[in-house]
Amino acid sequence: MAAGEGMTSVCVSYEVRRQLNTLRTMNGHKSVDTFLAEMIRSYKLSTMNGELDSLREQMKEVADVSAEHLVQRLNLAPFKV
């Protein structure tokens, strides 16, 4: 990626740059950009996995509903089913 392409300039302190470079080196990334991109990717995957777990739980609740119970509830509806 060329300098500035798709990037936003952010002013950070020397200490923050030092810490980012240390983390980048420890994790084997060639640049801070690739390190931050990997961190963002990991965060997004973690968030998506949390949402998937929530959806699975909701699907399980729906699957556990008895069809007979649902039919009985629909018969109590104030409109024609």
C-alpha positions as CSV (number, residue, x, y, z in Angstrom):
1,M,0.0,0.0,0.0
2,A,1.5,3.3,-1.0
3,A,2.0,5.9,1.8
4,G,-1.2,7.7,2.6
5,E,-3.3,5.4,0.4
6,G,-6.5,4.6,2.3
7,M,-4.9,5.8,5.5
8,T,-5.7,8.6,7.9
9,S,-2.9,10.6,9.5
10,V,-3.0,10.2,13.2
11,C,-0.8,12.1,15.6
12,V,0.4,9.8,18.4
13,S,2.9,10.3,21.2
14,Y,6.4,8.9,21.0
15,E,5.5,6.5,23.8
16,V,2.5,5.1,21.9
17,R,4.6,4.6,18.8
18,R,7.2,2.8,20.8
19,Q,4.6,0.5,22.4
20,L,3.1,-0.2,18.9
21,N,6.5,-1.0,17.5
22,T,7.3,-3.3,20.4
23,L,4.0,-5.1,20.0
24,R,4.5,-5.3,16.2
25,T,8.0,-6.8,16.7
26,M,6.8,-9.3,19.3
27,N,4.0,-10.5,17.0
28,G,6.2,-10.8,13.9
29,H,4.5,-8.2,11.8
30,K,6.5,-6.2,9.2
31,S,4.8,-2.9,9.9
32,V,2.5,-1.3,12.4
33,D,-0.2,-1.1,9.7
34,T,-0.3,-4.8,9.3
35,F,-0.2,-5.3,13.1
36,L,-3.2,-2.9,13.5
37,A,-5.1,-4.5,10.6
38,E,-4.6,-7.9,12.3
39,M,-5.9,-6.6,15.6
40,I,-8.9,-5.0,14.0
41,R,-9.6,-8.3,12.1
42,S,-9.4,-10.3,15.3
43,Y,-11.7,-7.9,17.1
44,K,-14.3,-8.1,14.3
45,L,-14.1,-11.9,14.3
46,S,-14.5,-12.0,18.0
47,T,-17.5,-9.7,17.8
48,M,-19.1,-11.7,15.0
49,N,-18.6,-14.9,17.0
50,G,-20.4,-13.3,20.0
51,E,-23.3,-12.4,17.7
52,L,-23.3,-15.9,16.3
53,D,-23.5,-17.4,19.7
54,S,-26.4,-15.1,20.5
55,L,-28.2,-16.1,17.2
56,R,-27.6,-19.8,18.0
57,E,-29.2,-19.4,21.4
58,Q,-32.2,-17.7,19.9
59,M,-32.5,-20.4,17.2
60,K,-32.4,-23.0,19.9
61,E,-35.2,-21.3,21.8
62,V,-37.3,-21.2,18.6
63,A,-36.6,-24.8,17.9
64,D,-37.7,-25.8,21.4
65,V,-41.2,-24.4,20.9
66,S,-43.7,-27.1,20.6
67,A,-45.7,-27.0,17.4
68,E,-48.9,-28.0,19.3
69,H,-48.4,-25.2,21.7
70,L,-47.9,-22.7,18.9
71,V,-51.1,-23.9,17.1
72,Q,-53.0,-23.5,20.4
73,R,-51.7,-20.0,20.8
74,L,-52.7,-19.1,17.2
75,N,-56.2,-20.3,17.9
76,L,-56.4,-17.7,20.6
77,A,-55.4,-14.9,18.2
78,P,-58.1,-12.1,17.8
79,F,-57.8,-12.4,14.0
80,K,-58.5,-15.3,11.6
81,V,-55.5,-17.5,11.0
